[in-house]
């Protein structure tokens, strides 16, 4: 059971350790942070948990929607924004990220009104980077115009697959003709376009994957993400007891490696923390700041994780039946060492700058983690660690998340995990 949790991701601290926390305490921690860390960046994350359908491969905190639920949820979002925004009156938010679910599922008037409300409550830096996630079937030209009106600079389009048989099988609504039309309009209106693809969705073949990849390349997005399908226990795929065979894994890897090599042929390159691949400016700055710069973020609302640097990680844990309640929070108060571990686990695959680590924590990475590094080298040989000038990273082909988390989670965290799970 411990291995199962630790192999799920490298999120630190693990949410299994969170305890009930009061909303007013969160408010006070933010106030203290703003006074103490004057120059640190803060980014705003808005979570919209609704989709037209729940895709079989999806492990996000999302639900198939209805109009009444969306209206109730937006009201709660606005209440949450109104509660926390006064703290930030004299601070400018460095970037905005809308995710879900499907933020683009909001109707035009609903979207326009809510974005206007957010801009009225927060101050943002000039030309604030604004990343907005969308599904093609929820977009229209008029909705894209609204996103342009509120300075969305990066639209992330979840394509995942274009194979009609696969789409039907995974419970996803998508039309190629509409997609091509929408992409053309996005490129006229929005500065950067990102598209996502998933390798090995059920019933997809290597040949069909190759064919549809070429269609996506012809769309010429600024960044293409290619993900390996992960049949975690939170996906509908796994909830109906479908099995993921070794042959499936082999096909998935063939698709992934083919995609990587083919995309490199289009002069794209690997970008840190953003897979592949065209322009550094097109990256999701929110994710980059969180990972590379350990920036703090204010997450609103249901399941949106927030982090206050060096102080607190928390999430609003209200479930769908409790959306009329705003004060269902769980959180974890963490130490400087916890903050370091969070930073290391998020950056180690793509590389940790020794200089940036020292700037952030006023300490030396090699000294802080000498025992952990020695353990990795002694047990997984020296090629598990790659050192290049000022940068150090791990060889992910040699080390899995399970190994990393077991090494870099503090012993007391592991013991607490055991206690919470087995008692």
Buried (B, 14 or more C-beta within 10 A) or exposed (E): EBEEBBBBBBEBBBBEBBEEBEBEBBBEBBEEBBEEBEEBBBBBBBBBBBBBBBBBBBBBBBBEBEEEBBEEBBEBBBEBBEBBBEBBEEBEBBBBBBBBBBBBBBEEEBBBBBBEBBBEBBEBEEEBBBBBBBBBBBBBEEBBEBBBEBBBBBBBBBBBBBBEEBBEBBBBBBBBEEBEBBBEBBBEBBBBBBBBBBBBBBBBBBEBBBEBBEEBBEBEBBBBBBBEBBBBEBBBBBEEEEEBEEEBBEBBEBBBEBBBEBBEEEEBEEBBBBBBBBEEEBBBBBBBBBBBBBBBBBBBBBBBBBBBBBBBBBBBBBEEEEBEEBBBBBBBBBEEEBBBBBBBBBBBBBBBBBEBBEEBBEEEBEEBBEEBBEBBEEEBEEEBBEEEEEBBBBBEEBBEBBBBBBBBBBEEBBEBBEEBEEE
